[in-house]
Amino acid sequence: MSFDFLLAAILSARAANTVPNAEYVDRYCAELVGIPYASDNFTDSEWAQFKTCREVMNERRTYQ
């Protein structure tokens, strides 16, 4: 699966009004990108994808 497809799934979950807690968001995004949770073993590209995922997921938390 591509990152874009999975990001679209996140957006649809946001539309369903599901708002996970901050730790869940970090764990979910790490899994989505394919990096170990709380690791520093990732590429610049993976880090950018992780940050984008967190921003999208946390945007929903902000508007609740």
C-alpha positions in Angstrom: 0.0 0.0 0.0 1.2 3.5 -0.7 1.6 6.2 1.9 -0.9 8.4 0.0 -3.6 5.7 0.2 -3.0 5.2 3.9 -3.1 8.9 4.5 -6.5 9.0 2.8 -7.7 6.3 5.2 -6.6 8.6 8.1 -8.6 11.5 6.6 -11.7 9.3 6.4 -11.3 8.3 10.0 -11.1 11.9 10.9 -14.4 12.5 9.0 -15.9 9.7 11.1 -15.1 11.8 14.2 -12.6 9.5 15.8 -10.0 11.2 17.9 -7.3 9.0 19.3 -4.9 10.1 22.1 -1.4 11.4 21.4 0.5 8.2 22.1 -1.9 6.2 19.8 -1.3 8.8 17.0 2.5 8.4 17.4 2.3 4.6 17.4 -0.1 4.5 14.5 2.0 6.8 12.4 5.1 4.9 13.1 3.4 1.7 12.1 2.0 3.4 9.0 5.3 4.6 7.9 7.1 1.4 8.8 9.4 2.6 11.5 9.8 1.3 15.0 7.9 3.3 17.6 10.2 5.7 19.6 13.2 4.8 17.4 15.8 7.1 15.8 16.4 4.5 13.0 14.6 6.1 10.0 15.4 8.0 6.8 14.6 11.7 6.2 11.8 10.6 3.9 10.3 8.3 6.6 10.6 11.1 9.2 8.8 13.5 6.8 6.0 11.0 6.3 5.7 10.4 10.1 5.4 14.2 10.7 2.8 14.5 8.0 0.8 11.7 9.5 0.9 13.2 13.0 -0.1 16.6 11.7 -3.1 15.2 9.9 -4.2 13.1 12.9 -3.6 15.9 15.4 -5.4 18.4 13.3 -8.6 16.6 14.1 -7.8 16.6 17.9 -7.4 20.4 17.7 -10.9 21.0 16.4 -12.6 18.8 18.9 
